[in-house]
């Protein structure tokens, strides 16, 4: 049996983790000096509550300790795994995969690591592709290559709720998000490693139109059509994610629409009011 492991930066919802059979290892998110485990004792709702009443919290994120990966790998082995496929946030953004690498050296079965080169639900997209390959009979190396190929073609568009957080994070190389948003609502696009401003609009419904049209213009990476994942940070971004779902769910070229929350380890760099989608 080949076990699938991801980290919580993947923003993988529990129902999808159950569907894929994935074990999720939590990152640490510290809010105003208090440390939490993402998805364990800190969910999206509790995270965004820290922004209430005009308070701007001090937030840091850090990778899981190697011991957490050892625990996850041991759990997989106890469930019958003879190999592990471990798929993670970009090494250029986090030390997570290094912790996984250290844990792999302490694990009693082979562990194949995948650096997706991306973050957020993009990791889940790669894991989903790998899980499909495994269910079709692929070996661990073939499934890892499928995940890496998916990473290279991922496409996402999003609107950032607090633009200066993304600039400060250093994850918006090539554009200044706050400057792009100064003329209106900046719709940011990312394909592979290439970040750009897709459009700057004046109203949220225009942003929805731009994002939906862009998603529907993509070529599916599987035979049954496009898969689209729509992300919501908090209640302030929910109208946008609802509108995106309405615009995309009934399109003939869309095979599947899933919902995910933009949780703590991503929200730390984008803030409340963020919404977006991944298409593949």
LINTAGI-V597319 format. One record per pair of residues at least 6 apart in sequence whose C-alpha atoms are under 8 Angstrom apart, sorted by the first residue. I is the first residue (numbers start at 1). J is the second residue. D is the distance in whole Angstrom. If there is no record, write none. Layout:
i->{I & I}
j->{J & J}
d->{D & D}
//
This chain:
i->{1 & 1 & 1 & 1 & 2 & 2 & 2 & 2 & 2 & 2 & 2 & 3 & 3 & 3 & 3 & 3 & 3 & 3 & 3 & 4 & 4 & 4 & 4 & 4 & 4 & 4 & 4 & 4 & 4 & 5 & 5 & 5 & 5 & 5 & 5 & 5 & 5 & 5 & 5 & 6 & 6 & 6 & 6 & 6 & 6 & 6 & 6 & 6 & 6 & 7 & 7 & 7 & 7 & 7 & 7 & 7 & 7 & 8 & 8 & 8 & 8 & 8 & 8 & 8 & 9 & 9 & 9 & 9 & 9 & 9 & 9 & 9 & 9 & 10 & 10 & 10 & 10 & 10 & 10 & 10 & 10 & 11 & 11 & 11 & 11 & 11 & 11 & 11 & 12 & 12 & 12 & 13 & 13 & 13 & 17 & 17 & 20 & 20 & 23 & 23 & 24 & 25 & 25 & 25 & 25 & 26 & 26 & 26 & 26 & 26 & 27 & 27 & 27 & 27 & 27 & 27 & 27 & 28 & 28 & 28 & 28 & 28 & 28 & 28 & 28 & 28 & 29 & 29 & 29 & 29 & 29 & 29 & 29 & 29 & 29 & 29 & 30 & 30 & 30 & 30 & 30 & 31 & 31 & 31 & 31 & 31 & 32 & 32 & 32 & 33 & 36 & 38 & 38 & 38 & 42 & 43 & 43 & 44 & 44 & 44 & 44 & 44 & 44 & 45 & 47 & 47 & 48 & 48 & 48 & 50 & 50 & 51 & 51 & 59 & 60 & 61 & 61 & 62 & 62 & 62 & 63 & 63 & 63 & 63 & 64 & 64 & 65 & 66 & 66 & 66 & 66 & 67 & 69 & 69 & 69 & 69 & 70 & 70 & 70 & 70 & 73 & 73 & 74 & 76 & 77 & 82 & 82 & 83 & 83 & 83 & 83 & 83 & 84 & 84 & 84 & 84 & 84 & 85 & 85 & 85 & 85 & 85 & 85 & 86 & 86 & 86 & 86 & 86 & 87 & 87 & 87 & 87 & 87 & 87 & 87 & 88 & 88 & 88 & 88 & 88 & 88 & 88 & 89 & 89 & 89 & 89 & 89 & 89 & 89 & 89 & 89 & 90 & 90 & 90 & 90 & 90 & 90 & 91 & 91 & 91 & 91 & 92 & 93 & 97 & 97 & 100 & 101 & 104 & 104 & 112 & 112 & 112 & 113 & 114 & 114 & 114 & 115 & 116 & 116 & 116 & 116 & 116 & 117 & 117 & 117 & 118 & 118 & 118 & 120 & 120 & 121 & 121 & 121 & 122 & 122 & 122 & 123 & 125 & 125 & 125 & 126 & 126 & 126 & 126 & 126 & 127 & 129 & 129 & 129 & 129 & 130 & 130 & 130 & 130 & 131 & 133 & 133 & 133 & 134 & 134 & 151 & 152 & 152 & 152 & 153 & 153 & 153 & 154 & 154 & 154 & 154 & 154 & 154 & 155 & 155 & 155 & 155 & 155 & 155 & 155 & 156 & 156 & 156 & 156 & 156 & 156 & 156 & 157 & 157 & 157 & 157 & 157 & 157 & 157 & 157 & 158 & 158 & 158 & 158 & 158 & 158 & 158 & 158 & 159 & 159 & 159 & 159 & 159 & 159 & 159 & 160 & 160 & 160 & 160 & 160 & 160 & 160 & 161 & 161 & 161 & 161 & 161 & 161 & 162 & 162 & 162 & 162 & 162 & 163 & 163 & 163 & 163 & 164 & 164 & 165 & 165 & 165 & 165 & 166 & 166 & 166 & 166 & 167 & 167 & 167 & 168 & 169 & 172 & 173 & 174 & 174 & 175 & 175 & 175 & 177 & 180 & 180 & 180 & 181 & 183 & 184 & 184 & 184 & 184 & 185 & 185 & 185 & 185 & 185 & 185 & 186 & 186 & 186 & 186 & 186 & 187 & 187 & 187 & 187 & 187 & 187 & 187 & 188 & 188 & 188 & 188 & 188 & 189 & 189 & 189 & 189 & 190 & 199 & 201 & 204 & 205 & 205 & 208 & 208 & 208 & 211 & 212 & 212 & 212 & 215 & 216 & 216 & 216 & 218 & 218 & 218 & 219 & 219 & 220 & 220 & 220 & 221 & 224 & 225 & 225 & 225 & 225 & 226 & 226 & 226 & 226 & 226 & 226 & 227 & 227 & 227 & 227 & 227 & 227 & 227 & 228 & 228 & 228 & 228 & 228 & 228 & 228 & 228 & 229 & 229 & 229 & 229 & 229 & 229 & 229 & 230 & 230 & 230 & 230 & 230 & 230 & 230 & 230 & 230 & 230 & 230 & 231 & 231 & 231 & 231 & 231 & 231 & 231 & 231 & 232 & 232 & 232 & 232 & 232 & 232 & 232 & 232 & 232 & 233 & 233 & 233 & 233 & 233 & 233 & 233 & 233 & 233 & 234 & 234 & 234 & 235 & 236 & 236 & 237 & 237 & 237 & 237 & 238 & 240 & 241 & 241 & 245 & 248 & 248 & 249 & 249 & 262 & 262 & 267}
j->{80 & 81 & 82 & 83 & 81 & 82 & 83 & 84 & 85 & 134 & 140 & 21 & 22 & 76 & 81 & 82 & 83 & 84 & 85 & 20 & 21 & 22 & 23 & 84 & 85 & 86 & 87 & 127 & 131 & 22 & 23 & 24 & 25 & 72 & 73 & 84 & 85 & 86 & 87 & 22 & 23 & 24 & 25 & 86 & 87 & 88 & 123 & 124 & 127 & 24 & 25 & 26 & 27 & 87 & 88 & 89 & 96 & 24 & 25 & 26 & 27 & 38 & 39 & 265 & 26 & 27 & 89 & 119 & 120 & 121 & 123 & 265 & 266 & 88 & 89 & 119 & 120 & 121 & 122 & 123 & 124 & 120 & 121 & 124 & 260 & 261 & 262 & 263 & 121 & 124 & 260 & 259 & 260 & 261 & 23 & 24 & 128 & 131 & 72 & 76 & 72 & 64 & 68 & 69 & 72 & 37 & 38 & 39 & 40 & 64 & 37 & 38 & 61 & 62 & 63 & 64 & 265 & 35 & 36 & 37 & 38 & 61 & 62 & 63 & 64 & 265 & 35 & 36 & 37 & 38 & 59 & 60 & 61 & 62 & 264 & 265 & 36 & 58 & 59 & 60 & 61 & 50 & 57 & 58 & 59 & 60 & 57 & 58 & 59 & 58 & 42 & 263 & 264 & 265 & 264 & 263 & 264 & 233 & 234 & 261 & 262 & 263 & 264 & 234 & 263 & 264 & 233 & 234 & 272 & 56 & 57 & 57 & 272 & 268 & 268 & 265 & 268 & 94 & 95 & 96 & 94 & 95 & 96 & 99 & 96 & 99 & 99 & 99 & 100 & 102 & 103 & 103 & 99 & 100 & 103 & 104 & 103 & 104 & 106 & 107 & 84 & 107 & 107 & 84 & 109 & 109 & 110 & 109 & 110 & 111 & 112 & 140 & 109 & 110 & 111 & 112 & 140 & 111 & 112 & 113 & 114 & 140 & 144 & 100 & 111 & 112 & 113 & 114 & 113 & 114 & 115 & 116 & 123 & 126 & 127 & 96 & 97 & 113 & 114 & 115 & 116 & 123 & 96 & 97 & 115 & 116 & 117 & 118 & 119 & 120 & 123 & 97 & 115 & 116 & 117 & 118 & 119 & 97 & 98 & 115 & 117 & 117 & 171 & 113 & 115 & 113 & 113 & 110 & 111 & 140 & 141 & 144 & 144 & 144 & 147 & 148 & 148 & 123 & 126 & 147 & 148 & 151 & 151 & 192 & 193 & 151 & 192 & 193 & 262 & 266 & 229 & 260 & 278 & 151 & 154 & 278 & 151 & 150 & 151 & 280 & 146 & 147 & 148 & 150 & 151 & 147 & 143 & 146 & 147 & 150 & 143 & 144 & 146 & 147 & 143 & 142 & 143 & 146 & 140 & 143 & 192 & 191 & 192 & 193 & 191 & 192 & 280 & 190 & 191 & 192 & 278 & 279 & 280 & 189 & 190 & 191 & 192 & 278 & 279 & 280 & 189 & 190 & 191 & 276 & 277 & 278 & 279 & 187 & 188 & 189 & 190 & 211 & 276 & 277 & 278 & 187 & 188 & 189 & 211 & 274 & 275 & 276 & 277 & 185 & 186 & 187 & 188 & 274 & 275 & 276 & 166 & 186 & 270 & 271 & 273 & 274 & 275 & 270 & 271 & 272 & 273 & 274 & 275 & 270 & 271 & 272 & 273 & 274 & 177 & 178 & 181 & 270 & 177 & 178 & 268 & 269 & 270 & 271 & 172 & 177 & 269 & 270 & 176 & 177 & 178 & 269 & 269 & 195 & 195 & 195 & 196 & 195 & 196 & 197 & 186 & 186 & 197 & 200 & 200 & 200 & 200 & 201 & 202 & 203 & 200 & 201 & 202 & 203 & 204 & 207 & 197 & 198 & 199 & 200 & 201 & 197 & 198 & 199 & 200 & 201 & 207 & 211 & 195 & 196 & 197 & 198 & 199 & 195 & 196 & 197 & 198 & 196 & 210 & 207 & 240 & 240 & 243 & 240 & 243 & 244 & 244 & 244 & 247 & 248 & 279 & 248 & 253 & 254 & 226 & 279 & 280 & 226 & 280 & 226 & 227 & 280 & 280 & 255 & 253 & 254 & 255 & 256 & 253 & 254 & 255 & 256 & 279 & 280 & 254 & 255 & 256 & 257 & 258 & 279 & 280 & 254 & 256 & 257 & 258 & 277 & 278 & 279 & 280 & 257 & 258 & 259 & 260 & 277 & 278 & 279 & 241 & 244 & 245 & 257 & 258 & 259 & 260 & 275 & 276 & 277 & 278 & 241 & 259 & 260 & 261 & 262 & 275 & 276 & 277 & 238 & 241 & 259 & 260 & 261 & 262 & 274 & 275 & 276 & 261 & 262 & 263 & 267 & 271 & 272 & 273 & 274 & 275 & 272 & 273 & 274 & 273 & 272 & 273 & 272 & 273 & 274 & 275 & 275 & 275 & 275 & 276 & 257 & 254 & 257 & 256 & 257 & 274 & 275 & 274}
d->{6 & 5 & 5 & 7 & 5 & 6 & 5 & 5 & 7 & 8 & 7 & 8 & 7 & 6 & 6 & 8 & 6 & 5 & 6 & 8 & 7 & 5 & 6 & 6 & 5 & 6 & 8 & 8 & 8 & 5 & 5 & 6 & 7 & 8 & 8 & 7 & 6 & 5 & 6 & 7 & 6 & 5 & 6 & 6 & 5 & 6 & 8 & 8 & 8 & 5 & 5 & 6 & 7 & 7 & 6 & 7 & 8 & 6 & 6 & 5 & 6 & 6 & 7 & 8 & 8 & 7 & 7 & 7 & 5 & 8 & 8 & 6 & 7 & 8 & 7 & 6 & 5 & 5 & 7 & 5 & 5 & 6 & 5 & 7 & 7 & 7 & 7 & 6 & 7 & 6 & 7 & 8 & 6 & 7 & 7 & 8 & 7 & 6 & 7 & 8 & 8 & 7 & 7 & 7 & 7 & 6 & 5 & 7 & 7 & 6 & 6 & 6 & 7 & 6 & 5 & 5 & 7 & 7 & 6 & 5 & 6 & 6 & 5 & 6 & 6 & 8 & 6 & 5 & 6 & 6 & 7 & 6 & 4 & 7 & 7 & 6 & 6 & 8 & 6 & 5 & 6 & 8 & 6 & 6 & 5 & 7 & 6 & 5 & 6 & 8 & 6 & 8 & 7 & 7 & 8 & 7 & 7 & 7 & 8 & 7 & 7 & 5 & 6 & 7 & 7 & 6 & 8 & 7 & 7 & 8 & 6 & 6 & 8 & 6 & 7 & 6 & 8 & 7 & 8 & 8 & 6 & 6 & 5 & 7 & 6 & 7 & 6 & 4 & 6 & 6 & 5 & 7 & 7 & 6 & 6 & 8 & 5 & 7 & 7 & 7 & 7 & 7 & 7 & 8 & 8 & 6 & 7 & 6 & 5 & 6 & 8 & 7 & 7 & 6 & 5 & 6 & 8 & 6 & 5 & 6 & 8 & 7 & 7 & 8 & 7 & 6 & 5 & 6 & 6 & 5 & 6 & 7 & 7 & 8 & 7 & 7 & 6 & 8 & 6 & 6 & 6 & 6 & 7 & 7 & 6 & 6 & 7 & 6 & 5 & 8 & 6 & 8 & 5 & 6 & 4 & 5 & 6 & 6 & 7 & 6 & 7 & 7 & 8 & 8 & 7 & 8 & 7 & 7 & 6 & 7 & 7 & 7 & 8 & 7 & 8 & 7 & 8 & 6 & 7 & 8 & 6 & 6 & 7 & 8 & 8 & 7 & 8 & 8 & 8 & 7 & 8 & 8 & 7 & 7 & 7 & 7 & 8 & 7 & 8 & 8 & 8 & 5 & 7 & 6 & 6 & 6 & 8 & 6 & 6 & 7 & 5 & 6 & 6 & 5 & 7 & 8 & 6 & 7 & 7 & 6 & 7 & 8 & 5 & 8 & 6 & 6 & 8 & 8 & 6 & 6 & 7 & 7 & 6 & 7 & 6 & 4 & 7 & 6 & 6 & 7 & 6 & 5 & 7 & 7 & 6 & 4 & 6 & 7 & 5 & 4 & 6 & 6 & 6 & 6 & 7 & 6 & 5 & 7 & 8 & 7 & 6 & 4 & 6 & 7 & 6 & 5 & 6 & 6 & 6 & 6 & 8 & 8 & 5 & 7 & 7 & 5 & 7 & 6 & 5 & 5 & 4 & 4 & 8 & 5 & 5 & 7 & 7 & 8 & 6 & 5 & 7 & 7 & 7 & 5 & 8 & 5 & 6 & 7 & 6 & 7 & 5 & 6 & 6 & 6 & 7 & 8 & 6 & 7 & 7 & 7 & 7 & 7 & 7 & 8 & 8 & 6 & 7 & 7 & 7 & 7 & 6 & 6 & 5 & 8 & 5 & 5 & 6 & 7 & 7 & 7 & 7 & 8 & 6 & 4 & 7 & 6 & 6 & 5 & 6 & 8 & 7 & 8 & 7 & 6 & 5 & 6 & 7 & 6 & 5 & 6 & 6 & 6 & 8 & 6 & 7 & 8 & 8 & 7 & 7 & 6 & 8 & 7 & 7 & 6 & 6 & 8 & 7 & 8 & 8 & 8 & 8 & 7 & 8 & 5 & 8 & 6 & 6 & 6 & 5 & 5 & 5 & 8 & 6 & 5 & 5 & 7 & 7 & 6 & 6 & 6 & 5 & 6 & 8 & 6 & 5 & 7 & 6 & 5 & 6 & 7 & 6 & 5 & 7 & 6 & 5 & 6 & 7 & 5 & 5 & 7 & 6 & 7 & 7 & 7 & 6 & 5 & 6 & 8 & 6 & 4 & 7 & 7 & 6 & 5 & 5 & 6 & 6 & 5 & 6 & 6 & 6 & 8 & 7 & 5 & 6 & 7 & 5 & 7 & 6 & 5 & 7 & 7 & 8 & 6 & 6 & 6 & 6 & 6 & 6 & 8 & 8 & 7 & 5 & 7 & 5 & 6 & 6 & 8 & 7 & 6 & 7 & 8 & 7 & 8 & 8 & 6 & 8 & 8 & 8}
//
